Amino acid sequence: MDKKVLTQYAILLIIVFLISYVYLNYFKESVEEVKEISSDKKIENNLPKTSKDIITDLLYSSIDREGNKYKINSKEGVIDSENRNVIIMQYVEAEITLINGEKIYISSKKARYNNDNFNTSFQGSVKMNYNYHFVNSENLDLSLENKEAKLYNQVVYENKNSKLMVDVIFVDLLNMSTKLFMENKNKNILVKSVINNGNN
C-alpha cells in the first residue's frame, strides 16, 4: 500500500477517535442530563396535585325564562371539592339586565357561584348599584330562582337624598322594591338625609 494512503487512513482514524472522544466525554453527558431533566418534569406532572386547580378569567352568562340576563365573571376560581357544580371565585363582577332594560351591577372580593341554578353568594366588600341606588355590605345572596337579593352584615344604602344604615335589605329584582330590617327589634334604622339647595 502506498505511504500516502496509509497516512490518510491514519489521519482519518485519529480524527474519528478525537470526535468520538469529545462526543463521549462532553456531549453525551449533556444529552443524558437533558434526558434526566425531561423525565423528572414528566414525573412531576404525573404526581397527584395537592392544591386545587385554578381557572383564570371565568365568564358565565345565562338567560331565564322571562328574558332577564345574568352575567358573572372573575379573575380566578376553583371548583369546590365537595360540590362540583359550585365555583369559588375571586375578584368578582356581575351584571343583571332585566327585561325592562334596567341594569344591576354587583362586585365583591369572593363569590360562590352555583352552575345549576345560577344562585350566587357574594362575600367581602360587596357593592351593588342600580340607577342611583348604591348598597355596600359584607354579604349578598342572589337567588335568580326567587328573583331576589339579600344584603346583610354592615349594610349601607345610599341614594341622591339619603343614607341608611341597616342590618338586612331584601331587593325584589322584578319590581326593584326593597324591604329593610333590623335584626334587633330594639334598634332603629339609622337614616341620614342629604339636603340639596335647601330641600330634603
N, C-alpha and C positions, 0 to 999 in steps of 0.2 A: 504494500500500500504506500501511496505517496505521503511524504512527510507533511506536505501542506494539508492534505485531507485529514491526517491524524491530528494535526494541530487544531484544525477547525472543529473536529469532534471533541477534542479535549476542552476547547474554549466553550463549546456548546454545553457540555456536561457540567462545567464549572458554573455557567450562567443558570442552568436548570437547578443545580444544587443550591446556589445562592438564593434564587427565587423561592425554592421550596423551604429553605431555612428561614428566610424572612417571613414568609407566609405562616409557617407553623409556629414561629416564636412570637409574632406580633399580631397578625391579622386574625388568626384562628381564635386566640384568647378573646379578642374584642367581639368577634361574632358570637362566641359562646356566652359572653357576658350579656350581650343584647338579647340572645335567646332566653337566658335565665330571667332577665328583667321582664320580658314579654310574658313568660309563663307565670311569673309572680303576679302580674297585673290580672291575668286571666283568673287565677285562684282568688284574688281579692274580689273580682266582680261576681264570682260564683258563691261567695260567702253569704250566709243569710244576713239581711240588713237588720240591725238592731233599732235604728231610728225609722220614723215614718217617712214615706216618700213625699217630697214636697212638690206640689204642682204650682207653677207660676202663671201669672196673667190669666186668671179664671174669668169667664164670662158666661152667665146663664141668662136666658130670656124665655118668657112664657106669655101666653095669652089665655085668659079664662073664657068661659062660655059667653059672658056678656060683652067681651071685647076689650076688657081692661088689660093693659100690658104691664109686665113686670120684668125689669132687667136688673141684675146684680153682678158686680164684678169686684175682684180683689187682686191685690198684688201677689198673694200666695195663699195656698191652702193645703190641707191634708185630709185624707179620708179617715173618718172616725173608725177606730179599730173595732168598736162594739156594734156600730150600725153603718153598714157600707153605703146607705143612702144619705148619710149626713156628711157634709163637708165642713170642716172647721176652717174658717177664713181669717186672714189678717189684712188690715187696712182696706176697709170695705166701703163701697159706694153703691147705692141702689136708686133706682128711678121707677116710679109707678106713674103710668099715663092712663088716666081714667077715660071712659068713653066720651065724656063731655069735653075732653081736651086738657083738663086740669092736670098739672104735674106735681108729684110729691117727691122730694129728694131726701134721702137718708144717708148718713155716713157714720162710721164708727171704727174703733180700733180692731174689734173682733166681731165675728158672727158665726152662728151655727145654722147652716142652710140645709133644709131637707129637700132632697131632689124629688121625692114622691109627691108631696103636697105643696111645695114651694114656701112653706112656713119658715120664718127666719127669726132667730133670737139675736139681736144686736147687743153688744156689750162694750162699755168703755168709751167715754166721750162721745156719746150718741148725739147727733144733730139731725133734726127733722125740720124741713121747711116746705111750706106750700103757700102760694100767693104772698101775703105779707105777714104770715104767721110763722114764728120761729120757736122751736121747742128744743131744749137741751136736757139730757138726762144721762144716767149711767146705764140704763137698760131700756130696750124696746122689743116687745114681742109682736111680730107681724103675722097675722093669720089671713091669708088670701082666701081661704075657705069661708071664714066668717066675715070677711071684708072689714076687719078692724085692726087697730094698732093699740097696744097698751104700753104707755111710757111710765116708768117708775124709777125710784131712787134719785134723789136730788133733782127734781123736775123744776125747770124754769121755763115759763111760757112768756113770749113777748109778741106784741103786735105794735101797730103805729101809736096806739094810745095808752097801752098799759103793760105792766109786767106782773106776772103771777108766780108765786112760789107755792107748790102743791106737792102732795105725795104721789098721786096717781092721776094720769089723764088717759081716758079712752077716746079714741078717734074713730068715728064711723066713716069708712072710706067711701061709702056710696053717696052720702049727703054732706060729708065733711063736718058733721056735728060733733061736739066734744062734751064729755062728762068729766067733771073734776071731783076728786075725792081726797079726803084726809083720812089716813088710817086711824089716827087717834081722834075720836069724835069731839074731844075737849079742845082740840087745836083748830084754829080758824085758817082759812086760806088767806095768805098774805097778798094783798093787791096794791100795786103802786101805779098811780095814774101819771101819764105824761101830759103836761099842759103845753099845747101849741097855740101861740098867739092869743093867749087868754082864754081859750076854750078847752074844756075837758074832752 
